[in-house]
Amino acid sequence: MPRGSGSHRVQNLVELDTTITPLGGTAVYTSVSFRLNGYAKIVGAVFADADGDLSIQQSQDNVNWDVVSSVSVEASVGRGFSVEVLATNGRVVYTNGAGAQAVFRLHTNGRAI
């Protein structure tokens, strides 16, 4: 893919979403919806300096997010995630804990079939 296109390929990974904007207390980050055709897994990494919860969501119709996998994120402890693709659309939702973040990194990739 051309540089600057918004997504890039590293081996068999394709970037689906990324954010590094810290969240306020109890704030929620919801990614844009991304197509999952051609991917076997949704994988990525998250780091925050405040506790929170990550939800990897999948949908057949891009409306009802029926397949949900959750990851608890402990302050200042990075977490990786890997979820099998079971639907045609995906998104990630991060719910921050009570404390405001100074650091937040969330990278979501598709692992190509």
Jmol script that loads the backbone (N, CA, C; Angstrom):
load data "model"
ATOM      1  N   MET A   1       0.842  -1.173   0.000  1.00  0.00           N
ATOM      2  CA  MET A   1       0.000   0.000   0.000  1.00  0.00           C
ATOM      3  C   MET A   1       0.891   1.241   0.000  1.00  0.00           C
ATOM      4  N   PRO A   2       0.456   2.301  -0.634  1.00  0.00           N
ATOM      5  CA  PRO A   2       1.278   3.500  -0.685  1.00  0.00           C
ATOM      6  C   PRO A   2       1.427   4.142   0.680  1.00  0.00           C
ATOM      7  N   ARG A   3       2.579   4.732   0.878  1.00  0.00           N
ATOM      8  CA  ARG A   3       2.847   5.448   2.114  1.00  0.00           C
ATOM      9  C   ARG A   3       1.856   6.598   2.255  1.00  0.00           C
ATOM     10  N   GLY A   4       1.373   6.813   3.485  1.00  0.00           N
ATOM     11  CA  GLY A   4       0.438   7.904   3.729  1.00  0.00           C
ATOM     12  C   GLY A   4      -1.011   7.558   3.427  1.00  0.00           C
ATOM     13  N   SER A   5      -1.299   6.297   3.078  1.00  0.00           N
ATOM     14  CA  SER A   5      -2.664   5.915   2.736  1.00  0.00           C
ATOM     15  C   SER A   5      -3.533   5.689   3.970  1.00  0.00           C
ATOM     16  N   GLY A   6      -2.936   5.765   5.159  1.00  0.00           N
ATOM     17  CA  GLY A   6      -3.711   5.558   6.378  1.00  0.00           C
ATOM     18  C   GLY A   6      -3.572   4.157   6.927  1.00  0.00           C
ATOM     19  N   SER A   7      -3.099   3.235   6.123  1.00  0.00           N
ATOM     20  CA  SER A   7      -2.830   1.900   6.633  1.00  0.00           C
ATOM     21  C   SER A   7      -1.578   1.375   5.954  1.00  0.00           C
ATOM     22  N   HIS A   8      -0.857   0.565   6.666  1.00  0.00           N
ATOM     23  CA  HIS A   8       0.361   0.010   6.101  1.00  0.00           C
ATOM     24  C   HIS A   8       0.477  -1.455   6.478  1.00  0.00           C
ATOM     25  N   ARG A   9       1.326  -2.167   5.758  1.00  0.00           N
ATOM     26  CA  ARG A   9       1.466  -3.596   5.934  1.00  0.00           C
ATOM     27  C   ARG A   9       2.835  -3.892   6.538  1.00  0.00           C
ATOM     28  N   VAL A  10       2.858  -4.673   7.612  1.00  0.00           N
ATOM     29  CA  VAL A  10       4.076  -5.188   8.220  1.00  0.00           C
ATOM     30  C   VAL A  10       3.908  -6.699   8.234  1.00  0.00           C
ATOM     31  N   GLN A  11       4.718  -7.397   7.435  1.00  0.00           N
ATOM     32  CA  GLN A  11       4.558  -8.837   7.247  1.00  0.00           C
ATOM     33  C   GLN A  11       3.108  -9.112   6.882  1.00  0.00           C
ATOM     34  N   ASN A  12       2.370  -9.855   7.685  1.00  0.00           N
ATOM     35  CA  ASN A  12       0.974 -10.134   7.342  1.00  0.00           C
ATOM     36  C   ASN A  12       0.001  -9.343   8.215  1.00  0.00           C
ATOM     37  N   LEU A  13       0.450  -8.203   8.757  1.00  0.00           N
ATOM     38  CA  LEU A  13      -0.414  -7.333   9.552  1.00  0.00           C
ATOM     39  C   LEU A  13      -0.777  -6.080   8.760  1.00  0.00           C
ATOM     40  N   VAL A  14      -2.028  -5.669   8.882  1.00  0.00           N
ATOM     41  CA  VAL A  14      -2.484  -4.441   8.258  1.00  0.00           C
ATOM     42  C   VAL A  14      -3.117  -3.577   9.347  1.00  0.00           C
ATOM     43  N   GLU A  15      -2.673  -2.337   9.447  1.00  0.00           N
ATOM     44  CA  GLU A  15      -3.210  -1.430  10.460  1.00  0.00           C
ATOM     45  C   GLU A  15      -4.677  -1.131  10.176  1.00  0.00           C
ATOM     46  N   LEU A  16      -5.519  -1.335  11.185  1.00  0.00           N
ATOM     47  CA  LEU A  16      -6.942  -1.053  11.074  1.00  0.00           C
ATOM     48  C   LEU A  16      -7.330   0.221  11.809  1.00  0.00           C
ATOM     49  N   ASP A  17      -6.664   0.491  12.934  1.00  0.00           N
ATOM     50  CA  ASP A  17      -6.971   1.683  13.730  1.00  0.00           C
ATOM     51  C   ASP A  17      -5.823   1.928  14.697  1.00  0.00           C
ATOM     52  N   THR A  18      -5.593   3.197  15.006  1.00  0.00           N
ATOM     53  CA  THR A  18      -4.597   3.550  16.012  1.00  0.00           C
ATOM     54  C   THR A  18      -4.964   4.893  16.629  1.00  0.00           C
ATOM     55  N   THR A  19      -4.664   5.035  17.913  1.00  0.00           N
ATOM     56  CA  THR A  19      -4.843   6.314  18.584  1.00  0.00           C
ATOM     57  C   THR A  19      -3.796   6.445  19.682  1.00  0.00           C
ATOM     58  N   ILE A  20      -3.359   7.668  19.915  1.00  0.00           N
ATOM     59  CA  ILE A  20      -2.429   7.959  21.008  1.00  0.00           C
ATOM     60  C   ILE A  20      -2.911   9.169  21.818  1.00  0.00           C
ATOM     61  N   THR A  21      -4.172   9.522  21.655  1.00  0.00           N
ATOM     62  CA  THR A  21      -4.743  10.673  22.360  1.00  0.00           C
ATOM     63  C   THR A  21      -5.238  10.242  23.742  1.00  0.00           C
ATOM     64  N   PRO A  22      -4.638  10.779  24.821  1.00  0.00           N
ATOM     65  CA  PRO A  22      -5.076  10.411  26.176  1.00  0.00           C
ATOM     66  C   PRO A  22      -6.547  10.752  26.410  1.00  0.00           C
ATOM     67  N   LEU A  23      -7.171   9.957  27.264  1.00  0.00           N
ATOM     68  CA  LEU A  23      -8.585  10.124  27.602  1.00  0.00           C
ATOM     69  C   LEU A  23      -8.742  10.695  29.005  1.00  0.00           C
ATOM     70  N   GLY A  24      -9.790  11.451  29.211  1.00  0.00           N
ATOM     71  CA  GLY A  24     -10.139  11.931  30.541  1.00  0.00           C
ATOM     72  C   GLY A  24     -10.763  10.815  31.361  1.00  0.00           C
ATOM     73  N   GLY A  25     -10.984  11.085  32.627  1.00  0.00           N
ATOM     74  CA  GLY A  25     -11.605  10.105  33.513  1.00  0.00           C
ATOM     75  C   GLY A  25     -12.957   9.656  32.987  1.00  0.00           C
ATOM     76  N   THR A  26     -13.197   8.376  32.936  1.00  0.00           N
ATOM     77  CA  THR A  26     -14.404   7.680  32.460  1.00  0.00           C
ATOM     78  C   THR A  26     -14.733   7.945  30.987  1.00  0.00           C
ATOM     79  N   ALA A  27     -13.825   8.548  30.233  1.00  0.00           N
ATOM     80  CA  ALA A  27     -14.061   8.799  28.806  1.00  0.00           C
ATOM     81  C   ALA A  27     -13.992   7.490  28.025  1.00  0.00           C
ATOM     82  N   VAL A  28     -14.612   7.497  26.842  1.00  0.00           N
ATOM     83  CA  VAL A  28     -14.669   6.308  25.994  1.00  0.00           C
ATOM     84  C   VAL A  28     -14.128   6.656  24.605  1.00  0.00           C
ATOM     85  N   TYR A  29     -13.248   5.795  24.088  1.00  0.00           N
ATOM     86  CA  TYR A  29     -12.775   5.894  22.711  1.00  0.00           C
ATOM     87  C   TYR A  29     -13.432   4.780  21.914  1.00  0.00           C
ATOM     88  N   THR A  30     -14.085   5.125  20.815  1.00  0.00           N
ATOM     89  CA  THR A  30     -14.665   4.145  19.911  1.00  0.00           C
ATOM     90  C   THR A  30     -14.057   4.356  18.538  1.00  0.00           C
ATOM     91  N   SER A  31     -13.403   3.321  18.007  1.00  0.00           N
ATOM     92  CA  SER A  31     -12.791   3.435  16.685  1.00  0.00           C
ATOM     93  C   SER A  31     -13.863   3.498  15.609  1.00  0.00           C
ATOM     94  N   VAL A  32     -13.435   3.852  14.419  1.00  0.00           N
ATOM     95  CA  VAL A  32     -14.314   3.709  13.269  1.00  0.00           C
ATOM     96  C   VAL A  32     -14.500   2.222  13.022  1.00  0.00           C
ATOM     97  N   SER A  33     -15.553   1.864  12.349  1.00  0.00           N
ATOM     98  CA  SER A  33     -15.784   0.472  11.978  1.00  0.00           C
ATOM     99  C   SER A  33     -14.824   0.109  10.853  1.00  0.00           C
ATOM    100  N   PHE A  34     -14.269  -1.108  10.910  1.00  0.00           N
ATOM    101  CA  PHE A  34     -13.384  -1.563   9.837  1.00  0.00           C
ATOM    102  C   PHE A  34     -13.860  -2.913   9.310  1.00  0.00           C
ATOM    103  N   ARG A  35     -13.693  -3.113   7.995  1.00  0.00           N
ATOM    104  CA  ARG A  35     -14.065  -4.371   7.349  1.00  0.00           C
ATOM    105  C   ARG A  35     -13.071  -5.449   7.736  1.00  0.00           C
ATOM    106  N   LEU A  36     -13.549  -6.669   7.949  1.00  0.00           N
ATOM    107  CA  LEU A  36     -12.698  -7.780   8.369  1.00  0.00           C
ATOM    108  C   LEU A  36     -12.483  -8.822   7.278  1.00  0.00           C
ATOM    109  N   ASN A  37     -12.985  -8.571   6.082  1.00  0.00           N
ATOM    110  CA  ASN A  37     -12.777  -9.502   4.971  1.00  0.00           C
ATOM    111  C   ASN A  37     -11.283  -9.653   4.712  1.00  0.00           C
ATOM    112  N   GLY A  38     -10.824 -10.891   4.623  1.00  0.00           N
ATOM    113  CA  GLY A  38      -9.417 -11.152   4.336  1.00  0.00           C
ATOM    114  C   GLY A  38      -8.537 -11.263   5.564  1.00  0.00           C
ATOM    115  N   TYR A  39      -9.125 -11.130   6.757  1.00  0.00           N
ATOM    116  CA  TYR A  39      -8.359 -11.235   7.998  1.00  0.00           C
ATOM    117  C   TYR A  39      -8.792 -12.461   8.795  1.00  0.00           C
ATOM    118  N   ALA A  40      -7.828 -13.106   9.431  1.00  0.00           N
ATOM    119  CA  ALA A  40      -8.117 -14.252  10.290  1.00  0.00           C
ATOM    120  C   ALA A  40      -8.257 -13.834  11.744  1.00  0.00           C
ATOM    121  N   LYS A  41      -7.539 -12.766  12.131  1.00  0.00           N
ATOM    122  CA  LYS A  41      -7.540 -12.309  13.528  1.00  0.00           C
ATOM    123  C   LYS A  41      -7.470 -10.792  13.598  1.00  0.00           C
ATOM    124  N   ILE A  42      -7.988 -10.274  14.700  1.00  0.00           N
ATOM    125  CA  ILE A  42      -7.795  -8.875  15.080  1.00  0.00           C
ATOM    126  C   ILE A  42      -6.761  -8.915  16.193  1.00  0.00           C
ATOM    127  N   VAL A  43      -5.639  -8.257  15.995  1.00  0.00           N
ATOM    128  CA  VAL A  43      -4.551  -8.282  16.969  1.00  0.00           C
ATOM    129  C   VAL A  43      -4.096  -6.856  17.243  1.00  0.00           C
ATOM    130  N   GLY A  44      -3.436  -6.675  18.381  1.00  0.00           N
ATOM    131  CA  GLY A  44      -2.927  -5.353  18.668  1.00  0.00           C
ATOM    132  C   GLY A  44      -2.346  -5.245  20.053  1.00  0.00           C
ATOM    133  N   ALA A  45      -2.133  -4.005  20.461  1.00  0.00           N
ATOM    134  CA  ALA A  45      -1.538  -3.722  21.760  1.00  0.00           C
ATOM    135  C   ALA A  45      -2.144  -2.445  22.318  1.00  0.00           C
ATOM    136  N   VAL A  46      -2.238  -2.410  23.654  1.00  0.00           N
ATOM    137  CA  VAL A  46      -2.766  -1.234  24.332  1.00  0.00           C
ATOM    138  C   VAL A  46      -1.907  -0.943  25.550  1.00  0.00           C
ATOM    139  N   PHE A  47      -1.687   0.344  25.797  1.00  0.00           N
ATOM    140  CA  PHE A  47      -0.959   0.799  26.984  1.00  0.00           C
ATOM    141  C   PHE A  47      -1.618   2.077  27.457  1.00  0.00           C
ATOM    142  N   ALA A  48      -1.860   2.163  28.751  1.00  0.00           N
ATOM    143  CA  ALA A  48      -2.409   3.374  29.352  1.00  0.00           C
ATOM    144  C   ALA A  48      -1.830   3.511  30.753  1.00  0.00           C
ATOM    145  N   ASP A  49      -1.686   4.736  31.211  1.00  0.00           N
ATOM    146  CA  ASP A  49      -1.169   4.949  32.567  1.00  0.00           C
ATOM    147  C   ASP A  49      -2.292   5.070  33.597  1.00  0.00           C
ATOM    148  N   ALA A  50      -3.508   4.673  33.198  1.00  0.00           N
ATOM    149  CA  ALA A  50      -4.658   4.589  34.107  1.00  0.00           C
ATOM    150  C   ALA A  50      -5.414   3.310  33.755  1.00  0.00           C
ATOM    151  N   ASP A  51      -6.044   2.696  34.734  1.00  0.00           N
ATOM    152  CA  ASP A  51      -6.811   1.479  34.493  1.00  0.00           C
ATOM    153  C   ASP A  51      -7.937   1.727  33.496  1.00  0.00           C
ATOM    154  N   GLY A  52      -8.301   0.679  32.753  1.00  0.00           N
ATOM    155  CA  GLY A  52      -9.413   0.782  31.819  1.00  0.00           C
ATOM    156  C   GLY A  52      -9.785  -0.578  31.280  1.00  0.00           C
ATOM    157  N   ASP A  53     -10.710  -0.596  30.341  1.00  0.00           N
ATOM    158  CA  ASP A  53     -11.179  -1.836  29.726  1.00  0.00           C
ATOM    159  C   ASP A  53     -11.256  -1.666  28.221  1.00  0.00           C
ATOM    160  N   LEU A  54     -10.745  -2.667  27.499  1.00  0.00           N
ATOM    161  CA  LEU A  54     -10.791  -2.682  26.047  1.00  0.00           C
ATOM    162  C   LEU A  54     -11.786  -3.735  25.593  1.00  0.00           C
ATOM    163  N   SER A  55     -12.625  -3.374  24.653  1.00  0.00           N
ATOM    164  CA  SER A  55     -13.610  -4.276  24.088  1.00  0.00           C
ATOM    165  C   SER A  55     -13.356  -4.372  22.585  1.00  0.00           C
ATOM    166  N   ILE A  56     -13.119  -5.578  22.099  1.00  0.00           N
ATOM    167  CA  ILE A  56     -12.962  -5.821  20.671  1.00  0.00           C
ATOM    168  C   ILE A  56     -14.306  -6.360  20.204  1.00  0.00           C
ATOM    169  N   GLN A  57     -14.979  -5.611  19.330  1.00  0.00           N
ATOM    170  CA  GLN A  57     -16.356  -5.922  18.961  1.00  0.00           C
ATOM    171  C   GLN A  57     -16.453  -6.276  17.485  1.00  0.00           C
ATOM    172  N   GLN A  58     -17.358  -7.224  17.179  1.00  0.00           N
ATOM    173  CA  GLN A  58     -17.580  -7.637  15.798  1.00  0.00           C
ATOM    174  C   GLN A  58     -19.070  -7.664  15.483  1.00  0.00           C
ATOM    175  N   SER A  59     -19.379  -7.394  14.213  1.00  0.00           N
ATOM    176  CA  SER A  59     -20.767  -7.281  13.786  1.00  0.00           C
ATOM    177  C   SER A  59     -20.937  -7.823  12.368  1.00  0.00           C
ATOM    178  N   GLN A  60     -22.075  -8.445  12.103  1.00  0.00           N
ATOM    179  CA  GLN A  60     -22.407  -8.876  10.743  1.00  0.00           C
ATOM    180  C   GLN A  60     -23.038  -7.740   9.940  1.00  0.00           C
ATOM    181  N   ASP A  61     -23.714  -6.806  10.622  1.00  0.00           N
ATOM    182  CA  ASP A  61     -24.457  -5.769   9.919  1.00  0.00           C
ATOM    183  C   ASP A  61     -23.955  -4.352  10.186  1.00  0.00           C
ATOM    184  N   ASN A  62     -22.873  -4.216  10.948  1.00  0.00           N
ATOM    185  CA  ASN A  62     -22.286  -2.912  11.260  1.00  0.00           C
ATOM    186  C   ASN A  62     -23.221  -2.053  12.130  1.00  0.00           C
ATOM    187  N   VAL A  63     -24.189  -2.708  12.769  1.00  0.00           N
ATOM    188  CA  VAL A  63     -25.130  -2.029  13.667  1.00  0.00           C
ATOM    189  C   VAL A  63     -25.156  -2.724  15.018  1.00  0.00           C
ATOM    190  N   ASN A  64     -25.343  -4.043  14.997  1.00  0.00           N
ATOM    191  CA  ASN A  64     -25.426  -4.848  16.209  1.00  0.00           C
ATOM    192  C   ASN A  64     -24.069  -5.503  16.464  1.00  0.00           C
ATOM    193  N   TRP A  65     -23.430  -5.137  17.561  1.00  0.00           N
ATOM    194  CA  TRP A  65     -22.083  -5.611  17.889  1.00  0.00           C
ATOM    195  C   TRP A  65     -22.215  -6.798  18.832  1.00  0.00           C
ATOM    196  N   ASP A  66     -22.574  -7.957  18.259  1.00  0.00           N
ATOM    197  CA  ASP A  66     -22.949  -9.139  19.027  1.00  0.00           C
ATOM    198  C   ASP A  66     -21.774  -9.960  19.531  1.00  0.00           C
ATOM    199  N   VAL A  67     -20.632  -9.902  18.864  1.00  0.00           N
ATOM    200  CA  VAL A  67     -19.460 -10.678  19.267  1.00  0.00           C
ATOM    201  C   VAL A  67     -18.496  -9.726  19.967  1.00  0.00           C
ATOM    202  N   VAL A  68     -18.294  -9.945  21.269  1.00  0.00           N
ATOM    203  CA  VAL A  68     -17.482  -9.017  22.064  1.00  0.00           C
ATOM    204  C   VAL A  68     -16.436  -9.797  22.861  1.00  0.00           C
ATOM    205  N   SER A  69     -15.202  -9.370  22.735  1.00  0.00           N
ATOM    206  CA  SER A  69     -14.104  -9.905  23.543  1.00  0.00           C
ATOM    207  C   SER A  69     -13.553  -8.750  24.363  1.00  0.00           C
ATOM    208  N   SER A  70     -13.318  -8.975  25.661  1.00  0.00           N
ATOM    209  CA  SER A  70     -12.883  -7.893  26.545  1.00  0.00           C
ATOM    210  C   SER A  70     -11.516  -8.169  27.148  1.00  0.00           C
ATOM    211  N   VAL A  71     -10.782  -7.093  27.366  1.00  0.00           N
ATOM    212  CA  VAL A  71      -9.454  -7.146  27.966  1.00  0.00           C
ATOM    213  C   VAL A  71      -9.387  -6.058  29.034  1.00  0.00           C
ATOM    214  N   SER A  72      -9.062  -6.425  30.271  1.00  0.00           N
ATOM    215  CA  SER A  72      -8.835  -5.433  31.320  1.00  0.00           C
ATOM    216  C   SER A  72      -7.416  -4.896  31.179  1.00  0.00           C
ATOM    217  N   VAL A  73      -7.272  -3.595  31.324  1.00  0.00           N
ATOM    218  CA  VAL A  73      -5.965  -2.956  31.187  1.00  0.00           C
ATOM    219  C   VAL A  73      -5.588  -2.337  32.527  1.00  0.00           C
ATOM    220  N   GLU A  74      -4.484  -2.817  33.083  1.00  0.00           N
ATOM    221  CA  GLU A  74      -3.965  -2.299  34.345  1.00  0.00           C
ATOM    222  C   GLU A  74      -3.049  -1.113  34.049  1.00  0.00           C
ATOM    223  N   ALA A  75      -3.116  -0.100  34.875  1.00  0.00           N
ATOM    224  CA  ALA A  75      -2.302   1.105  34.687  1.00  0.00           C
ATOM    225  C   ALA A  75      -0.826   0.751  34.513  1.00  0.00           C
ATOM    226  N   SER A  76      -0.228   1.293  33.483  1.00  0.00           N
ATOM    227  CA  SER A  76       1.202   1.176  33.176  1.00  0.00           C
ATOM    228  C   SER A  76       1.669  -0.243  32.888  1.00  0.00           C
ATOM    229  N   VAL A  77       0.740  -1.120  32.495  1.00  0.00           N
ATOM    230  CA  VAL A  77       1.083  -2.488  32.097  1.00  0.00           C
ATOM    231  C   VAL A  77       0.529  -2.706  30.690  1.00  0.00           C
ATOM    232  N   GLY A  78       1.395  -2.826  29.715  1.00  0.00           N
ATOM    233  CA  GLY A  78       0.965  -3.041  28.342  1.00  0.00           C
ATOM    234  C   GLY A  78       0.292  -4.393  28.175  1.00  0.00           C
ATOM    235  N   ARG A  79      -0.708  -4.447  27.289  1.00  0.00           N
ATOM    236  CA  ARG A  79      -1.430  -5.685  27.017  1.00  0.00           C
ATOM    237  C   ARG A  79      -1.511  -5.891  25.516  1.00  0.00           C
ATOM    238  N   GLY A  80      -1.291  -7.124  25.111  1.00  0.00           N
ATOM    239  CA  GLY A  80      -1.531  -7.499  23.734  1.00  0.00           C
ATOM    240  C   GLY A  80      -2.875  -8.196  23.651  1.00  0.00           C
ATOM    241  N   PHE A  81      -3.447  -8.234  22.457  1.00  0.00           N
ATOM    242  CA  PHE A  81      -4.700  -8.961  22.274  1.00  0.00           C
ATOM    243  C   PHE A  81      -4.719  -9.625  20.904  1.00  0.00           C
ATOM    244  N   SER A  82      -5.428 -10.735  20.828  1.00  0.00           N
ATOM    245  CA  SER A  82      -5.578 -11.496  19.598  1.00  0.00           C
ATOM    246  C   SER A  82      -6.951 -12.157  19.641  1.00  0.00           C
ATOM    247  N   VAL A  83      -7.798 -11.821  18.676  1.00  0.00           N
ATOM    248  CA  VAL A  83      -9.176 -12.295  18.653  1.00  0.00           C
ATOM    249  C   VAL A  83      -9.474 -12.863  17.269  1.00  0.00           C
ATOM    250  N   GLU A  84     -10.045 -14.049  17.232  1.00  0.00           N
ATOM    251  CA  GLU A  84     -10.415 -14.664  15.965  1.00  0.00           C
ATOM    252  C   GLU A  84     -11.537 -13.870  15.301  1.00  0.00           C
ATOM    253  N   VAL A  85     -11.424 -13.681  14.000  1.00  0.00           N
ATOM    254  CA  VAL A  85     -12.473 -12.985  13.246  1.00  0.00           C
ATOM    255  C   VAL A  85     -13.666 -13.920  13.062  1.00  0.00           C
ATOM    256  N   LEU A  86     -14.851 -13.441  13.485  1.00  0.00           N
ATOM    257  CA  LEU A  86     -16.085 -14.216  13.401  1.00  0.00           C
ATOM    258  C   LEU A  86     -17.196 -13.478  12.668  1.00  0.00           C
ATOM    259  N   ALA A  87     -16.913 -12.254  12.216  1.00  0.00           N
ATOM    260  CA  ALA A  87     -17.940 -11.440  11.567  1.00  0.00           C
ATOM    261  C   ALA A  87     -17.288 -10.606  10.460  1.00  0.00           C
ATOM    262  N   THR A  88     -18.077  -9.777   9.812  1.00  0.00           N
ATOM    263  CA  THR A  88     -17.582  -9.007   8.669  1.00  0.00           C
ATOM    264  C   THR A  88     -17.079  -7.611   9.023  1.00  0.00           C
ATOM    265  N   ASN A  89     -17.451  -7.103  10.198  1.00  0.00           N
ATOM    266  CA  ASN A  89     -17.047  -5.758  10.615  1.00  0.00           C
ATOM    267  C   ASN A  89     -16.498  -5.802  12.032  1.00  0.00           C
ATOM    268  N   GLY A  90     -15.602  -4.876  12.322  1.00  0.00           N
ATOM    269  CA  GLY A  90     -15.042  -4.810  13.659  1.00  0.00           C
ATOM    270  C   GLY A  90     -14.830  -3.380  14.112  1.00  0.00           C
ATOM    271  N   ARG A  91     -14.626  -3.227  15.403  1.00  0.00           N
ATOM    272  CA  ARG A  91     -14.248  -1.951  15.998  1.00  0.00           C
ATOM    273  C   ARG A  91     -13.684  -2.246  17.375  1.00  0.00           C
ATOM    274  N   VAL A  92     -12.974  -1.275  17.934  1.00  0.00           N
ATOM    275  CA  VAL A  92     -12.492  -1.391  19.306  1.00  0.00           C
ATOM    276  C   VAL A  92     -13.076  -0.244  20.115  1.00  0.00           C
ATOM    277  N   VAL A  93     -13.400  -0.536  21.363  1.00  0.00           N
ATOM    278  CA  VAL A  93     -13.944   0.463  22.279  1.00  0.00           C
ATOM    279  C   VAL A  93     -13.132   0.384  23.562  1.00  0.00           C
ATOM    280  N   TYR A  94     -12.540   1.507  23.953  1.00  0.00           N
ATOM    281  CA  TYR A  94     -11.758   1.567  25.186  1.00  0.00           C
ATOM    282  C   TYR A  94     -12.482   2.472  26.167  1.00  0.00           C
ATOM    283  N   THR A  95     -12.766   1.945  27.358  1.00  0.00           N
ATOM    284  CA  THR A  95     -13.416   2.721  28.411  1.00  0.00           C
ATOM    285  C   THR A  95     -12.387   2.992  29.499  1.00  0.00           C
ATOM    286  N   ASN A  96     -12.055   4.253  29.690  1.00  0.00           N
ATOM    287  CA  ASN A  96     -11.061   4.627  30.682  1.00  0.00           C
ATOM    288  C   ASN A  96     -11.657   4.577  32.084  1.00  0.00           C
ATOM    289  N   GLY A  97     -10.816   4.284  33.051  1.00  0.00           N
ATOM    290  CA  GLY A  97     -11.241   4.295  34.451  1.00  0.00           C
ATOM    291  C   GLY A  97     -11.467   5.720  34.939  1.00  0.00           C
ATOM    292  N   ALA A  98     -11.556   5.878  36.245  1.00  0.00           N
ATOM    293  CA  ALA A  98     -11.879   7.174  36.842  1.00  0.00           C
ATOM    294  C   ALA A  98     -10.789   8.221  36.658  1.00  0.00           C
ATOM    295  N   GLY A  99      -9.520   7.796  36.608  1.00  0.00           N
ATOM    296  CA  GLY A  99      -8.420   8.764  36.507  1.00  0.00           C
ATOM    297  C   GLY A  99      -8.115   9.146  35.070  1.00  0.00           C
ATOM    298  N   ALA A 100      -7.812  10.419  34.864  1.00  0.00           N
ATOM    299  CA  ALA A 100      -7.424  10.886  33.530  1.00  0.00           C
ATOM    300  C   ALA A 100      -6.081  10.277  33.132  1.00  0.00           C
ATOM    301  N   GLN A 101      -5.912  10.020  31.853  1.00  0.00           N
ATOM    302  CA  GLN A 101      -4.665   9.475  31.334  1.00  0.00           C
ATOM    303  C   GLN A 101      -3.706  10.607  30.949  1.00  0.00           C
ATOM    304  N   ALA A 102      -2.415  10.350  31.102  1.00  0.00           N
ATOM    305  CA  ALA A 102      -1.386  11.200  30.510  1.00  0.00           C
ATOM    306  C   ALA A 102      -0.803  10.501  29.292  1.00  0.00           C
ATOM    307  N   VAL A 103      -0.890   9.151  29.281  1.00  0.00           N
ATOM    308  CA  VAL A 103      -0.354   8.338  28.191  1.00  0.00           C
ATOM    309  C   VAL A 103      -1.386   7.289  27.789  1.00  0.00           C
ATOM    310  N   PHE A 104      -1.629   7.183  26.485  1.00  0.00           N
ATOM    311  CA  PHE A 104      -2.543   6.167  25.952  1.00  0.00           C
ATOM    312  C   PHE A 104      -2.099   5.802  24.544  1.00  0.00           C
ATOM    313  N   ARG A 105      -1.908   4.512  24.324  1.00  0.00           N
ATOM    314  CA  ARG A 105      -1.548   4.010  22.995  1.00  0.00           C
ATOM    315  C   ARG A 105      -2.388   2.773  22.713  1.00  0.00           C
ATOM    316  N   LEU A 106      -3.123   2.809  21.610  1.00  0.00           N
ATOM    317  CA  LEU A 106      -3.945   1.678  21.196  1.00  0.00           C
ATOM    318  C   LEU A 106      -3.723   1.445  19.710  1.00  0.00           C
ATOM    319  N   HIS A 107      -3.195   0.275  19.376  1.00  0.00           N
ATOM    320  CA  HIS A 107      -2.920  -0.077  17.986  1.00  0.00           C
ATOM    321  C   HIS A 107      -3.670  -1.361  17.661  1.00  0.00           C
ATOM    322  N   THR A 108      -4.469  -1.322  16.598  1.00  0.00           N
ATOM    323  CA  THR A 108      -5.284  -2.455  16.188  1.00  0.00           C
ATOM    324  C   THR A 108      -4.938  -2.829  14.759  1.00  0.00           C
ATOM    325  N   ASN A 109      -4.648  -4.108  14.550  1.00  0.00           N
ATOM    326  CA  ASN A 109      -4.252  -4.611  13.241  1.00  0.00           C
ATOM    327  C   ASN A 109      -5.099  -5.810  12.855  1.00  0.00           C
ATOM    328  N   GLY A 110      -5.169  -6.057  11.558  1.00  0.00           N
ATOM    329  CA  GLY A 110      -5.750  -7.279  11.053  1.00  0.00           C
ATOM    330  C   GLY A 110      -4.624  -8.209  10.624  1.00  0.00           C
ATOM    331  N   ARG A 111      -4.705  -9.460  11.028  1.00  0.00           N
ATOM    332  CA  ARG A 111      -3.725 -10.463  10.577  1.00  0.00           C
ATOM    333  C   ARG A 111      -4.334 -11.124   9.352  1.00  0.00           C
ATOM    334  N   ALA A 112      -3.688 -10.914   8.209  1.00  0.00           N
ATOM    335  CA  ALA A 112      -4.190 -11.416   6.946  1.00  0.00           C
ATOM    336  C   ALA A 112      -4.232 -12.941   6.914  1.00  0.00           C
ATOM    337  N   ILE A 113      -5.191 -13.472   6.184  1.00  0.00           N
ATOM    338  CA  ILE A 113      -5.342 -14.919   6.028  1.00  0.00           C
ATOM    339  C   ILE A 113      -4.165 -15.451   5.233  1.00  0.00           C
TER     340      ILE A 113
END
end "model"
wireframe off; spacefill off
backbone 0.3
color backbone group
